[in-house]
């Protein structure tokens, strides 16, 4: 199953925001950054018409896991951070930002942001799913 098939898309005229729930680690960068767009108490919980494309891209890029992505109607795409950075949390998970190629059981995935499992207990290898001690 490809990553794209597990994403839900939320469309506005200027931007489409996609969300992949199984990659979400609940950092809440989206909810804190644009609560008028990202509201888990509403349905749909993502309402991209409530902000500009520039505001949305800035907040979506804060999502450490890459569960949130965007595609701008003007063709603007996320530019990977350079240089690529890897940060280990105190519990062991690895937050990676940059131009990434992540090997998964489904094949290689191009990413710009990911949180990778550092303990080996994730059911979503190589991504962290908070199943083991590195995600707690």
C-alpha positions as CSV (number, residue, x, y, z in Angstrom):
1,X,0.0,0.0,0.0
2,X,1.5,3.3,-1.0
3,X,1.7,6.3,1.3
4,X,-0.6,8.3,-1.0
5,X,-3.4,5.8,-0.7
6,X,-3.5,6.3,3.1
7,X,-3.8,10.1,2.9
8,X,-6.9,12.2,3.2
9,X,-7.0,15.4,1.2
10,X,-8.6,18.7,2.3
11,X,-8.9,21.1,-0.7
12,X,-9.1,24.9,-0.9
13,X,-8.8,27.0,-4.1
14,X,-5.1,27.8,-3.4
15,X,-3.9,24.7,-1.6
16,X,-4.6,21.1,-0.8
17,X,-3.5,19.8,2.6
18,X,-3.1,16.1,3.0
19,X,-3.1,14.2,6.3
20,X,-1.9,10.6,7.0
21,X,-3.2,9.7,10.5
22,X,-0.9,6.7,11.1
23,X,2.2,9.0,10.8
24,X,0.7,11.6,13.2
25,X,2.6,11.8,16.5
26,X,0.3,14.5,18.0
27,X,3.0,17.2,18.3
28,X,0.0,19.6,17.8
29,X,2.1,22.1,15.8
30,X,-0.9,22.5,13.5
31,X,-3.5,23.0,16.2
32,X,-1.4,25.6,18.0
33,X,-0.3,27.3,14.7
34,X,-3.6,27.7,13.0
35,X,-6.5,26.6,15.3
36,X,-9.0,28.1,12.9
37,X,-7.9,25.6,10.3
38,X,-6.8,22.5,12.4
39,X,-9.6,21.8,14.9
40,X,-9.9,18.1,16.0
41,X,-13.4,18.9,17.5
42,X,-14.8,19.8,14.0
43,X,-15.6,17.7,11.0
44,X,-13.8,18.0,8.7
45,X,-11.0,18.7,11.2
46,X,-8.9,20.5,8.6
47,X,-10.5,23.5,7.0
48,X,-7.9,25.0,4.6
49,X,-10.3,27.8,3.4
50,X,-9.8,29.5,6.8
51,X,-6.2,30.6,6.1
52,X,-4.0,31.7,3.2
53,X,-1.8,29.3,1.3
54,X,1.3,31.0,2.8
55,X,0.0,30.6,6.3
56,X,-0.9,27.0,5.7
57,X,2.5,26.1,4.2
58,X,4.3,27.7,7.1
59,X,2.3,25.7,9.7
60,X,2.3,22.4,7.8
61,X,6.1,22.6,7.6
62,X,6.2,22.6,11.4
63,X,4.7,19.1,11.5
64,X,7.8,17.0,12.5
65,X,6.4,13.6,11.3
66,X,5.4,14.7,7.8
67,X,1.8,13.5,8.5
68,X,0.7,16.8,7.1
69,X,1.8,17.7,3.6
70,X,0.6,20.3,1.1
71,X,0.3,20.9,-2.6
72,X,-0.2,24.5,-3.7
73,X,-2.4,25.4,-6.7
74,X,0.4,27.7,-7.9
75,X,2.7,24.8,-8.2
76,X,4.9,25.8,-5.2
77,X,6.3,22.7,-3.5
78,X,8.0,22.2,-0.2
79,X,11.7,22.8,-0.4
80,X,13.7,20.3,1.7
81,X,15.8,21.8,4.5
82,X,19.5,22.0,3.6
83,X,21.6,20.7,5.1
84,X,19.6,17.6,6.2
85,X,19.4,17.4,9.9
86,X,18.8,14.5,12.3
87,X,17.9,15.2,15.9
88,X,17.6,12.4,18.5
89,X,15.0,13.1,21.3
90,X,15.8,12.2,24.9
91,X,13.7,9.0,24.4
92,X,15.5,8.0,21.2
93,X,13.2,8.9,18.3
94,X,14.9,10.5,15.3
95,X,13.5,13.7,13.8
96,X,14.9,14.1,10.3
97,X,14.4,17.1,8.0
98,X,15.8,17.5,4.5
99,X,16.0,15.7,1.2
100,X,15.2,12.2,2.3
101,X,14.8,8.8,0.8
102,X,13.3,6.4,3.4
103,X,13.4,2.7,2.7
104,X,10.1,1.1,3.9
105,X,8.6,-2.3,3.4
106,X,6.5,-0.7,0.6
107,X,9.6,0.7,-1.1
108,X,11.6,3.9,-1.1
109,X,9.6,7.0,0.0
110,X,10.7,10.5,-0.8
111,X,10.2,12.7,2.2
112,X,11.1,16.1,3.5
113,X,10.2,15.5,7.2
114,X,10.0,12.3,9.2
115,X,10.2,10.9,12.7
116,X,12.0,7.6,12.7
117,X,11.9,4.9,15.3
118,X,15.0,4.7,17.4
119,X,14.1,1.7,19.6
120,X,13.0,-0.8,16.9
121,X,9.6,-1.5,18.4
122,X,7.4,0.6,16.0
123,X,4.8,-1.3,14.0
124,X,5.3,1.3,11.3
125,X,9.0,0.8,10.6
126,X,11.1,2.8,10.0
127,X,8.7,5.5,11.2
128,X,8.0,6.0,14.9
129,X,4.4,5.2,16.0
130,X,5.0,5.7,19.8
131,X,4.6,1.9,20.4
132,X,8.0,1.6,22.1
133,X,10.1,3.5,24.6
134,X,11.5,5.9,22.0
135,X,8.1,7.4,21.4
136,X,6.9,7.9,24.9
